[in-house]
């Protein structure tokens, strides 16, 4: 398959021209054109044609491919044929007006006006004919062309030329508008360097060689100096540095990286030099995946956009038919003047053209999707922007979403009964760390980390045995030491826990897991462990409520007591605990049926069934996780719940801007149509009103580029 970015591809009309131009080439099997990202994909039979030939054919059609990974930038105005044609049309229009003002023969003014009309209308007139002939469609371009020609035939050549000139301005500006909406994707492209400093073995010695990033393959070791960005995803081999991941994940604070840590393409290295082994080729790295998905999302239309498109396909022919009736019926039925009503019909066709209406939604959505990606929120299409704006309930998985997914020791209490008198705090902790060092349980790692932080080196142990569902036992300095649940000590070992009971009950009531360390006769100490809230979880949930979310619900497989404790601390409204993955999906179904639009937030892997059941499935911490990027409707690239708040607020702002654009477009059309039928507006007034409303709507939609 051949995939290229091309120049001069700004709209659906040009996309259809490429499809028609390539479809007839021998060996071409399928053509897909993506105007929002200026990409062309061609599947072809290499035995019948070649990529070079197809590239040449695109150039002949007027859409030359871009070199390398460059974005399809609009040409400079003085090199843009549409701009030059519009400028020439304006000059000829001014010359025609000047000739008439100076008293030159009428034929001279007429010739200049006609030349202005033909020059200004060359591009949109050609599009109108192509759409009518090849697509059997009546578009806005045909409405404008008919109005300009009729005005000229009715003796108002100056007005016809002015229409062509003014509409050609909007046609010429279209490419620059599209370029502006692509700015977010272009910013993502610019994050990665064009070259990488890769270690290569030459004549038995390792040298650092600067190569194009496209040539970096998995396993290559590249050097990243302070202040440089990472060429592709990789794993740090040597060196330590703080890394700014904000361009990829949106995280505001740099992250410390050292040997064994993963890094993302496009992240910015801090003050240390790093050697990194590439884990993904350039074409498959995180930035490349994000760019690909943003561009695919921009091609996916929301429901309102699809409705407007369907409406436009029926509306434009209706406007043309109505114009014909307005021109014919009053003279035929009421004996009105033909010239008057043909003139009014011409103005009506221009006044009723739905340019601003049709463009109001897509330009806003495309800008919103690009802006979200730049802020670390990947939304898979316009439909999900629309759905996010309607969400009233948010369901959150607990582990890894509200909490860190990293159990931590929160309390350590020594007990004073029996043999415990011989064990100080450090020694009891050292025994616990020694026993747990042989275990693979997540809580064991928490104990080991805590002991290390407190300076308690694990005691060497032997004869380690895991006690399934209860704990573990091992010999430590000749003593049979146990680490496990209160039930292990009380029910199986028969240890009296009356002294520890109040502390155990209190800590368990706080949603913590309590484990004891001791021998067969006594418990020496207890440790409370909990997967703590993320630092900003409570603030994020409060912000969700402030953003208009009626209910925040937590779904978890954890026990009821722990779930309730976490919910109270985080400010969550409703809790469902002890859930299996299929139970979570069922709960999401129930909540959606009860409350309506619902967003489910999880890790995108274990929670995939629940995410699929939600109106909008949101994966958190998706950077570098292919499964999460694929399964979710929205991917938050960082482990930051506040990014969900940002996505919801962006979606609501998008809907407000779309509503404003639609109201403005309809109001302008209604005003111009009434004025046209009443004879209050001339053709130039209708054209100016039409074009101004289009530019205002474009400027309004581009407000979404501001994050």
Protein Blocks (a to p, Z undefined) as FASTA:
>chain_A
ZZdddehiabfklmmmmmmmmmmpghiabdcddfknopacddddfklbcfklmmmmmmmn
opacdehjbdcddddfklmmklmmmmmmmmmmmmmmmmmmnopafklmmmmmmmmmmmmm
mmmmmmmmmmmmmnopacfklmmmmmmmmmmmnopamlmmmmmmmmmmmmmmmmmmmmmm
mmmmmmmmmmpcfbdcddddeehiacdddddfklpcghiacdddehiacfbdcddfbdcd
dddfklmnopabdcdddehiacdehiacfkbccddddfbdfklmmklmmmmmmmmmmmpc
cfklmmmmmmmmmmmmmmmmmmmmmmmmmmmmnopafklmmmmmmmmmmmmpcklmmmmm
mmmmmmmmmmmmmnopacfbfklmmmmmmpcbdcddfehplmnoiacdfbdcddfehjll
mpcfklmmmmmmmmmmmpcbfklmmmmmmmmmnopacdddehiacdehkbccddeehiac
ddddfklmmmmnopafklmmmmmmmmmmnopacdddddfkbcfbdcdddddddfklmmmm
mmmmmnopabdcdddfbdfklmmmmmmmnopabdcehiafklmmmmmmmmmmmnopaddd
dehlmmmmmmmmpmbdcdehkgopaklmmmpmbdcfbacfklmmmmmmmmmmmmmmmmmm
mmmmmmmmmmmmmmmmnopacfklmmmmmmmmmmmmmmmmmmmmpZZ
